[in-house]
Structure formats: structure tokens, C-alpha cells
């Protein structure tokens, strides 16, 4: 049959994770039209993500963990 559309349930701000994309600084600046500041924050975020991924990878090697994808 036809696909049914699921309705989103309301979520209180208390239940929202700090990692929720609505809190991303780059998106706040982009919404305000500050492309330079948005780009700067986006670069910072990507650098942090690469650093975190590198630490996880090094930890996996050190402790013999294998990540499932």
C-alpha cells in the first residue's frame, strides 16, 4: 500500500542533546547571513571531528578493538 507519513512528536528543550544540529554555531551564523563566521566555525567543527576520529582509531589499535560499521 501507500507509504504512511509518520508525525513527529514534540520534544522539550530539556530532552534535546547538546549535539543536536540546531545548536551548531556555523548554522546560527549562516542563518544570520554571516558567511565568513559560518565558514570559520564549520572548519573548526570538521577539525574537531577529524581529531576525534583519529583518537578513536588510535585507541582501537592500542586496545585491539575492531569497529563494526
PDB file of N, CA, C and O in Angstrom:
ATOM      1  N   UNK A   1       0.810  -1.188   0.000  1.00  0.00           N
ATOM      2  CA  UNK A   1       0.000   0.000   0.000  1.00  0.00           C
ATOM      3  C   UNK A   1       0.854   1.252   0.000  1.00  0.00           C
ATOM      4  O   UNK A   1       2.083   1.182  -0.019  1.00  0.00           O
ATOM      5  N   UNK A   2       0.201   2.382   0.021  1.00  0.00           N
ATOM      6  CA  UNK A   2       0.928   3.652   0.012  1.00  0.00           C
ATOM      7  C   UNK A   2       1.697   3.851   1.321  1.00  0.00           C
ATOM      8  O   UNK A   2       1.284   3.371   2.377  1.00  0.00           O
ATOM      9  N   UNK A   3       2.804   4.556   1.233  1.00  0.00           N
ATOM     10  CA  UNK A   3       3.621   4.844   2.415  1.00  0.00           C
ATOM     11  C   UNK A   3       2.846   5.754   3.351  1.00  0.00           C
ATOM     12  O   UNK A   3       2.180   6.692   2.915  1.00  0.00           O
ATOM     13  N   UNK A   4       2.940   5.470   4.628  1.00  0.00           N
ATOM     14  CA  UNK A   4       2.265   6.302   5.612  1.00  0.00           C
ATOM     15  C   UNK A   4       3.263   7.288   6.195  1.00  0.00           C
ATOM     16  O   UNK A   4       4.406   6.947   6.498  1.00  0.00           O
ATOM     17  N   UNK A   5       2.804   8.492   6.339  1.00  0.00           N
ATOM     18  CA  UNK A   5       3.660   9.539   6.887  1.00  0.00           C
ATOM     19  C   UNK A   5       3.586   9.496   8.407  1.00  0.00           C
ATOM     20  O   UNK A   5       2.500   9.486   8.985  1.00  0.00           O
ATOM     21  N   UNK A   6       4.737   9.472   9.041  1.00  0.00           N
ATOM     22  CA  UNK A   6       4.777   9.476  10.497  1.00  0.00           C
ATOM     23  C   UNK A   6       4.858  10.916  10.976  1.00  0.00           C
ATOM     24  O   UNK A   6       5.567  11.740  10.399  1.00  0.00           O
ATOM     25  N   UNK A   7       4.130  11.199  12.024  1.00  0.00           N
ATOM     26  CA  UNK A   7       4.156  12.546  12.579  1.00  0.00           C
ATOM     27  C   UNK A   7       5.239  12.636  13.647  1.00  0.00           C
ATOM     28  O   UNK A   7       5.407  11.720  14.451  1.00  0.00           O
ATOM     29  N   UNK A   8       5.958  13.728  13.648  1.00  0.00           N
ATOM     30  CA  UNK A   8       6.996  13.946  14.651  1.00  0.00           C
ATOM     31  C   UNK A   8       6.360  14.326  15.971  1.00  0.00           C
ATOM     32  O   UNK A   8       5.429  15.130  16.023  1.00  0.00           O
ATOM     33  N   UNK A   9       6.867  13.748  17.020  1.00  0.00           N
ATOM     34  CA  UNK A   9       6.377  14.080  18.347  1.00  0.00           C
ATOM     35  C   UNK A   9       7.142  15.292  18.867  1.00  0.00           C
ATOM     36  O   UNK A   9       8.332  15.436  18.589  1.00  0.00           O
ATOM     37  N   UNK A  10       6.479  16.155  19.610  1.00  0.00           N
ATOM     38  CA  UNK A  10       7.187  17.318  20.156  1.00  0.00           C
ATOM     39  C   UNK A  10       8.250  16.868  21.164  1.00  0.00           C
ATOM     40  O   UNK A  10       8.052  15.900  21.899  1.00  0.00           O
ATOM     41  N   UNK A  11       9.361  17.573  21.186  1.00  0.00           N
ATOM     42  CA  UNK A  11      10.455  17.262  22.097  1.00  0.00           C
ATOM     43  C   UNK A  11      10.755  18.517  22.901  1.00  0.00           C
ATOM     44  O   UNK A  11      10.951  19.595  22.340  1.00  0.00           O
ATOM     45  N   UNK A  12      10.789  18.367  24.206  1.00  0.00           N
ATOM     46  CA  UNK A  12      11.094  19.540  25.033  1.00  0.00           C
ATOM     47  C   UNK A  12      12.578  19.849  24.926  1.00  0.00           C
ATOM     48  O   UNK A  12      13.383  18.963  24.636  1.00  0.00           O
ATOM     49  N   UNK A  13      12.939  21.095  25.157  1.00  0.00           N
ATOM     50  CA  UNK A  13      14.343  21.504  25.105  1.00  0.00           C
ATOM     51  C   UNK A  13      15.188  20.731  26.111  1.00  0.00           C
ATOM     52  O   UNK A  13      16.386  20.546  25.898  1.00  0.00           O
ATOM     53  N   UNK A  14      14.579  20.279  27.202  1.00  0.00           N
ATOM     54  CA  UNK A  14      15.316  19.534  28.217  1.00  0.00           C
ATOM     55  C   UNK A  14      15.743  18.163  27.693  1.00  0.00           C
ATOM     56  O   UNK A  14      16.711  17.588  28.190  1.00  0.00           O
ATOM     57  N   UNK A  15      15.033  17.634  26.697  1.00  0.00           N
ATOM     58  CA  UNK A  15      15.337  16.313  26.151  1.00  0.00           C
ATOM     59  C   UNK A  15      16.252  16.354  24.932  1.00  0.00           C
ATOM     60  O   UNK A  15      16.595  15.307  24.382  1.00  0.00           O
ATOM     61  N   UNK A  16      16.651  17.546  24.505  1.00  0.00           N
ATOM     62  CA  UNK A  16      17.467  17.692  23.312  1.00  0.00           C
ATOM     63  C   UNK A  16      18.940  17.564  23.696  1.00  0.00           C
ATOM     64  O   UNK A  16      19.393  18.169  24.667  1.00  0.00           O
ATOM     65  N   UNK A  17      19.680  16.771  22.924  1.00  0.00           N
ATOM     66  CA  UNK A  17      21.102  16.583  23.183  1.00  0.00           C
ATOM     67  C   UNK A  17      21.903  17.813  22.761  1.00  0.00           C
ATOM     68  O   UNK A  17      21.514  18.510  21.824  1.00  0.00           O
ATOM     69  N   UNK A  18      23.006  18.086  23.435  1.00  0.00           N
ATOM     70  CA  UNK A  18      23.854  19.223  23.048  1.00  0.00           C
ATOM     71  C   UNK A  18      24.393  19.088  21.628  1.00  0.00           C
ATOM     72  O   UNK A  18      24.750  20.088  21.005  1.00  0.00           O
ATOM     73  N   UNK A  19      24.455  17.858  21.110  1.00  0.00           N
ATOM     74  CA  UNK A  19      24.963  17.625  19.759  1.00  0.00           C
ATOM     75  C   UNK A  19      23.900  17.856  18.684  1.00  0.00           C
ATOM     76  O   UNK A  19      24.191  17.733  17.494  1.00  0.00           O
ATOM     77  N   UNK A  20      22.681  18.187  19.087  1.00  0.00           N
ATOM     78  CA  UNK A  20      21.609  18.453  18.134  1.00  0.00           C
ATOM     79  C   UNK A  20      22.056  19.550  17.171  1.00  0.00           C
ATOM     80  O   UNK A  20      22.614  20.560  17.597  1.00  0.00           O
ATOM     81  N   UNK A  21      21.815  19.358  15.890  1.00  0.00           N
ATOM     82  CA  UNK A  21      22.310  20.294  14.875  1.00  0.00           C
ATOM     83  C   UNK A  21      21.762  21.711  15.053  1.00  0.00           C
ATOM     84  O   UNK A  21      22.343  22.661  14.528  1.00  0.00           O
ATOM     85  N   UNK A  22      20.668  21.868  15.775  1.00  0.00           N
ATOM     86  CA  UNK A  22      20.118  23.207  15.988  1.00  0.00           C
ATOM     87  C   UNK A  22      21.034  24.066  16.844  1.00  0.00           C
ATOM     88  O   UNK A  22      20.881  25.287  16.884  1.00  0.00           O
ATOM     89  N   UNK A  23      21.986  23.442  17.530  1.00  0.00           N
ATOM     90  CA  UNK A  23      22.907  24.187  18.390  1.00  0.00           C
ATOM     91  C   UNK A  23      24.233  24.484  17.702  1.00  0.00           C
ATOM     92  O   UNK A  23      25.104  25.111  18.305  1.00  0.00           O
ATOM     93  N   UNK A  24      24.406  24.055  16.468  1.00  0.00           N
ATOM     94  CA  UNK A  24      25.678  24.267  15.772  1.00  0.00           C
ATOM     95  C   UNK A  24      25.901  25.748  15.484  1.00  0.00           C
ATOM     96  O   UNK A  24      25.056  26.421  14.894  1.00  0.00           O
ATOM     97  N   UNK A  25      27.058  26.233  15.916  1.00  0.00           N
ATOM     98  CA  UNK A  25      27.390  27.647  15.735  1.00  0.00           C
ATOM     99  C   UNK A  25      27.424  28.044  14.266  1.00  0.00           C
ATOM    100  O   UNK A  25      26.977  29.134  13.909  1.00  0.00           O
ATOM    101  N   UNK A  26      27.954  27.165  13.405  1.00  0.00           N
ATOM    102  CA  UNK A  26      28.062  27.522  11.995  1.00  0.00           C
ATOM    103  C   UNK A  26      26.687  27.752  11.378  1.00  0.00           C
ATOM    104  O   UNK A  26      26.525  28.627  10.527  1.00  0.00           O
ATOM    105  N   UNK A  27      25.696  26.970  11.806  1.00  0.00           N
ATOM    106  CA  UNK A  27      24.348  27.141  11.262  1.00  0.00           C
ATOM    107  C   UNK A  27      23.688  28.412  11.787  1.00  0.00           C
ATOM    108  O   UNK A  27      22.900  29.046  11.086  1.00  0.00           O
ATOM    109  N   UNK A  28      24.015  28.780  13.024  1.00  0.00           N
ATOM    110  CA  UNK A  28      23.484  30.038  13.569  1.00  0.00           C
ATOM    111  C   UNK A  28      24.004  31.222  12.758  1.00  0.00           C
ATOM    112  O   UNK A  28      23.242  32.115  12.388  1.00  0.00           O
ATOM    113  N   UNK A  29      25.314  31.221  12.486  1.00  0.00           N
ATOM    114  CA  UNK A  29      25.902  32.317  11.705  1.00  0.00           C
ATOM    115  C   UNK A  29      25.375  32.318  10.273  1.00  0.00           C
ATOM    116  O   UNK A  29      25.130  33.380   9.700  1.00  0.00           O
ATOM    117  N   UNK A  30      25.201  31.133   9.698  1.00  0.00           N
ATOM    118  CA  UNK A  30      24.677  31.040   8.338  1.00  0.00           C
ATOM    119  C   UNK A  30      23.266  31.627   8.273  1.00  0.00           C
ATOM    120  O   UNK A  30      22.927  32.362   7.345  1.00  0.00           O
ATOM    121  N   UNK A  31      22.455  31.291   9.268  1.00  0.00           N
ATOM    122  CA  UNK A  31      21.080  31.810   9.324  1.00  0.00           C
ATOM    123  C   UNK A  31      21.078  33.335   9.431  1.00  0.00           C
ATOM    124  O   UNK A  31      20.202  34.004   8.882  1.00  0.00           O
ATOM    125  N   UNK A  32      22.070  33.877  10.143  1.00  0.00           N
ATOM    126  CA  UNK A  32      22.171  35.331  10.299  1.00  0.00           C
ATOM    127  C   UNK A  32      22.827  36.003   9.100  1.00  0.00           C
ATOM    128  O   UNK A  32      22.920  37.229   9.046  1.00  0.00           O
ATOM    129  N   UNK A  33      23.287  35.196   8.130  1.00  0.00           N
ATOM    130  CA  UNK A  33      23.870  35.759   6.915  1.00  0.00           C
ATOM    131  C   UNK A  33      25.361  36.062   7.012  1.00  0.00           C
ATOM    132  O   UNK A  33      25.922  36.688   6.113  1.00  0.00           O
ATOM    133  N   UNK A  34      26.007  35.626   8.089  1.00  0.00           N
ATOM    134  CA  UNK A  34      27.446  35.860   8.255  1.00  0.00           C
ATOM    135  C   UNK A  34      28.200  34.649   7.708  1.00  0.00           C
ATOM    136  O   UNK A  34      28.532  33.720   8.445  1.00  0.00           O
ATOM    137  N   UNK A  35      28.463  34.680   6.403  1.00  0.00           N
ATOM    138  CA  UNK A  35      29.076  33.534   5.726  1.00  0.00           C
ATOM    139  C   UNK A  35      30.518  33.298   6.181  1.00  0.00           C
ATOM    140  O   UNK A  35      30.952  32.151   6.284  1.00  0.00           O
ATOM    141  N   UNK A  36      31.254  34.363   6.450  1.00  0.00           N
ATOM    142  CA  UNK A  36      32.642  34.202   6.884  1.00  0.00           C
ATOM    143  C   UNK A  36      32.724  33.492   8.237  1.00  0.00           C
ATOM    144  O   UNK A  36      33.487  32.541   8.407  1.00  0.00           O
ATOM    145  N   UNK A  37      31.933  33.967   9.183  1.00  0.00           N
ATOM    146  CA  UNK A  37      31.937  33.367  10.519  1.00  0.00           C
ATOM    147  C   UNK A  37      31.397  31.939  10.460  1.00  0.00           C
ATOM    148  O   UNK A  37      31.886  31.060  11.169  1.00  0.00           O
ATOM    149  N   UNK A  38      30.394  31.708   9.620  1.00  0.00           N
ATOM    150  CA  UNK A  38      29.837  30.368   9.460  1.00  0.00           C
ATOM    151  C   UNK A  38      30.894  29.407   8.923  1.00  0.00           C
ATOM    152  O   UNK A  38      31.030  28.288   9.419  1.00  0.00           O
ATOM    153  N   UNK A  39      31.627  29.835   7.928  1.00  0.00           N
ATOM    154  CA  UNK A  39      32.671  29.007   7.330  1.00  0.00           C
ATOM    155  C   UNK A  39      33.783  28.710   8.342  1.00  0.00           C
ATOM    156  O   UNK A  39      34.308  27.598   8.399  1.00  0.00           O
ATOM    157  N   UNK A  40      34.126  29.717   9.129  1.00  0.00           N
ATOM    158  CA  UNK A  40      35.157  29.547  10.155  1.00  0.00           C
ATOM    159  C   UNK A  40      34.742  28.481  11.170  1.00  0.00           C
ATOM    160  O   UNK A  40      35.535  27.605  11.514  1.00  0.00           O
ATOM    161  N   UNK A  41      33.505  28.558  11.644  1.00  0.00           N
ATOM    162  CA  UNK A  41      33.006  27.585  12.613  1.00  0.00           C
ATOM    163  C   UNK A  41      32.888  26.196  11.999  1.00  0.00           C
ATOM    164  O   UNK A  41      33.169  25.196  12.659  1.00  0.00           O
ATOM    165  N   UNK A  42      32.476  26.133  10.746  1.00  0.00           N
ATOM    166  CA  UNK A  42      32.353  24.837  10.070  1.00  0.00           C
ATOM    167  C   UNK A  42      33.717  24.158   9.981  1.00  0.00           C
ATOM    168  O   UNK A  42      33.831  22.954  10.211  1.00  0.00           O
ATOM    169  N   UNK A  43      34.739  24.923   9.651  1.00  0.00           N
ATOM    170  CA  UNK A  43      36.095  24.387   9.579  1.00  0.00           C
ATOM    171  C   UNK A  43      36.537  23.883  10.950  1.00  0.00           C
ATOM    172  O   UNK A  43      37.128  22.809  11.054  1.00  0.00           O
ATOM    173  N   UNK A  44      36.256  24.647  11.996  1.00  0.00           N
ATOM    174  CA  UNK A  44      36.601  24.246  13.356  1.00  0.00           C
ATOM    175  C   UNK A  44      35.912  22.941  13.726  1.00  0.00           C
ATOM    176  O   UNK A  44      36.536  22.045  14.294  1.00  0.00           O
ATOM    177  N   UNK A  45      34.638  22.834  13.407  1.00  0.00           N
ATOM    178  CA  UNK A  45      33.881  21.622  13.698  1.00  0.00           C
ATOM    179  C   UNK A  45      34.470  20.420  12.972  1.00  0.00           C
ATOM    180  O   UNK A  45      34.628  19.354  13.568  1.00  0.00           O
ATOM    181  N   UNK A  46      34.795  20.578  11.696  1.00  0.00           N
ATOM    182  CA  UNK A  46      35.359  19.480  10.919  1.00  0.00           C
ATOM    183  C   UNK A  46      36.722  19.058  11.471  1.00  0.00           C
ATOM    184  O   UNK A  46      37.035  17.868  11.499  1.00  0.00           O
ATOM    185  N   UNK A  47      37.530  20.017  11.906  1.00  0.00           N
ATOM    186  CA  UNK A  47      38.829  19.686  12.504  1.00  0.00           C
ATOM    187  C   UNK A  47      38.651  18.881  13.782  1.00  0.00           C
ATOM    188  O   UNK A  47      39.385  17.923  14.024  1.00  0.00           O
ATOM    189  N   UNK A  48      37.680  19.269  14.601  1.00  0.00           N
ATOM    190  CA  UNK A  48      37.396  18.524  15.836  1.00  0.00           C
ATOM    191  C   UNK A  48      36.944  17.107  15.522  1.00  0.00           C
ATOM    192  O   UNK A  48      37.359  16.155  16.183  1.00  0.00           O
ATOM    193  N   UNK A  49      36.089  16.968  14.510  1.00  0.00           N
ATOM    194  CA  UNK A  49      35.596  15.640  14.138  1.00  0.00           C
ATOM    195  C   UNK A  49      36.734  14.749  13.643  1.00  0.00           C
ATOM    196  O   UNK A  49      36.793  13.569  13.988  1.00  0.00           O
ATOM    197  N   UNK A  50      37.639  15.308  12.835  1.00  0.00           N
ATOM    198  CA  UNK A  50      38.785  14.520  12.356  1.00  0.00           C
ATOM    199  C   UNK A  50      39.693  14.124  13.518  1.00  0.00           C
ATOM    200  O   UNK A  50      40.193  13.000  13.563  1.00  0.00           O
ATOM    201  N   UNK A  51      39.905  15.047  14.458  1.00  0.00           N
ATOM    202  CA  UNK A  51      40.735  14.764  15.629  1.00  0.00           C
ATOM    203  C   UNK A  51      40.111  13.644  16.466  1.00  0.00           C
ATOM    204  O   UNK A  51      40.800  12.705  16.864  1.00  0.00           O
ATOM    205  N   UNK A  52      38.816  13.747  16.728  1.00  0.00           N
ATOM    206  CA  UNK A  52      38.114  12.711  17.491  1.00  0.00           C
ATOM    207  C   UNK A  52      38.194  11.359  16.797  1.00  0.00           C
ATOM    208  O   UNK A  52      38.423  10.340  17.447  1.00  0.00           O
ATOM    209  N   UNK A  53      38.007  11.344  15.487  1.00  0.00           N
ATOM    210  CA  UNK A  53      38.071  10.089  14.725  1.00  0.00           C
ATOM    211  C   UNK A  53      39.474   9.488  14.816  1.00  0.00           C
ATOM    212  O   UNK A  53      39.623   8.273  14.947  1.00  0.00           O
ATOM    213  N   UNK A  54      40.504  10.339  14.746  1.00  0.00           N
ATOM    214  CA  UNK A  54      41.882   9.866  14.837  1.00  0.00           C
ATOM    215  C   UNK A  54      42.146   9.255  16.221  1.00  0.00           C
ATOM    216  O   UNK A  54      42.793   8.213  16.323  1.00  0.00           O
ATOM    217  N   UNK A  55      41.649   9.900  17.281  1.00  0.00           N
ATOM    218  CA  UNK A  55      41.816   9.359  18.630  1.00  0.00           C
ATOM    219  C   UNK A  55      41.121   8.014  18.779  1.00  0.00           C
ATOM    220  O   UNK A  55      41.666   7.094  19.388  1.00  0.00           O
ATOM    221  N   UNK A  56      39.915   7.898  18.221  1.00  0.00           N
ATOM    222  CA  UNK A  56      39.196   6.623  18.298  1.00  0.00           C
ATOM    223  C   UNK A  56      39.961   5.532  17.566  1.00  0.00           C
ATOM    224  O   UNK A  56      40.078   4.410  18.059  1.00  0.00           O
ATOM    225  N   UNK A  57      40.478   5.862  16.393  1.00  0.00           N
ATOM    226  CA  UNK A  57      41.219   4.894  15.597  1.00  0.00           C
ATOM    227  C   UNK A  57      42.486   4.445  16.331  1.00  0.00           C
ATOM    228  O   UNK A  57      42.802   3.256  16.362  1.00  0.00           O
ATOM    229  N   UNK A  58      43.212   5.405  16.923  1.00  0.00           N
ATOM    230  CA  UNK A  58      44.413   5.075  17.674  1.00  0.00           C
ATOM    231  C   UNK A  58      44.080   4.220  18.896  1.00  0.00           C
ATOM    232  O   UNK A  58      44.818   3.291  19.222  1.00  0.00           O
ATOM    233  N   UNK A  59      42.978   4.530  19.568  1.00  0.00           N
ATOM    234  CA  UNK A  59      42.543   3.742  20.722  1.00  0.00           C
ATOM    235  C   UNK A  59      42.179   2.332  20.323  1.00  0.00           C
ATOM    236  O   UNK A  59      42.474   1.385  21.053  1.00  0.00           O
ATOM    237  N   UNK A  60      41.545   2.177  19.179  1.00  0.00           N
ATOM    238  CA  UNK A  60      41.182   0.846  18.699  1.00  0.00           C
ATOM    239  C   UNK A  60      42.430   0.019  18.433  1.00  0.00           C
ATOM    240  O   UNK A  60      42.479  -1.165  18.763  1.00  0.00           O
ATOM    241  N   UNK A  61      43.446   0.648  17.831  1.00  0.00           N
ATOM    242  CA  UNK A  61      44.692  -0.068  17.540  1.00  0.00           C
ATOM    243  C   UNK A  61      45.394  -0.452  18.843  1.00  0.00           C
ATOM    244  O   UNK A  61      45.901  -1.564  18.990  1.00  0.00           O
ATOM    245  N   UNK A  62      45.410   0.493  19.782  1.00  0.00           N
ATOM    246  CA  UNK A  62      46.112   0.277  21.044  1.00  0.00           C
ATOM    247  C   UNK A  62      45.496  -0.862  21.848  1.00  0.00           C
ATOM    248  O   UNK A  62      46.211  -1.656  22.459  1.00  0.00           O
ATOM    249  N   UNK A  63      44.172  -0.937  21.845  1.00  0.00           N
ATOM    250  CA  UNK A  63      43.493  -1.922  22.660  1.00  0.00           C
ATOM    251  C   UNK A  63      42.958  -3.113  21.873  1.00  0.00           C
ATOM    252  O   UNK A  63      42.297  -3.987  22.434  1.00  0.00           O
ATOM    253  N   UNK A  64      43.243  -3.145  20.582  1.00  0.00           N
ATOM    254  CA  UNK A  64      42.854  -4.287  19.771  1.00  0.00           C
ATOM    255  C   UNK A  64      41.375  -4.358  19.436  1.00  0.00           C
ATOM    256  O   UNK A  64      40.865  -5.421  19.082  1.00  0.00           O
ATOM    257  N   UNK A  65      40.694  -3.245  19.545  1.00  0.00           N
ATOM    258  CA  UNK A  65      39.263  -3.215  19.212  1.00  0.00           C
ATOM    259  C   UNK A  65      39.064  -3.161  17.705  1.00  0.00           C
ATOM    260  O   UNK A  65      39.870  -2.587  16.974  1.00  0.00           O
ATOM    261  N   UNK A  66      37.996  -3.760  17.269  1.00  0.00           N
ATOM    262  CA  UNK A  66      37.618  -3.674  15.858  1.00  0.00           C
ATOM    263  C   UNK A  66      36.246  -3.048  15.802  1.00  0.00           C
ATOM    264  O   UNK A  66      35.302  -3.561  16.404  1.00  0.00           O
ATOM    265  N   UNK A  67      36.123  -1.943  15.087  1.00  0.00           N
ATOM    266  CA  UNK A  67      34.824  -1.264  14.966  1.00  0.00           C
ATOM    267  C   UNK A  67      33.974  -1.909  13.895  1.00  0.00           C
ATOM    268  O   UNK A  67      34.447  -2.235  12.806  1.00  0.00           O
ATOM    269  N   UNK A  68      32.731  -2.084  14.222  1.00  0.00           N
ATOM    270  CA  UNK A  68      31.751  -2.573  13.243  1.00  0.00           C
ATOM    271  C   UNK A  68      31.137  -1.374  12.553  1.00  0.00           C
ATOM    272  O   UNK A  68      30.817  -0.378  13.202  1.00  0.00           O
ATOM    273  N   UNK A  69      30.969  -1.458  11.253  1.00  0.00           N
ATOM    274  CA  UNK A  69      30.322  -0.354  10.530  1.00  0.00           C
ATOM    275  C   UNK A  69      28.993  -0.787  10.039  1.00  0.00           C
ATOM    276  O   UNK A  69      28.284  -0.006   9.405  1.00  0.00           O
TER     277      UNK A  69
END
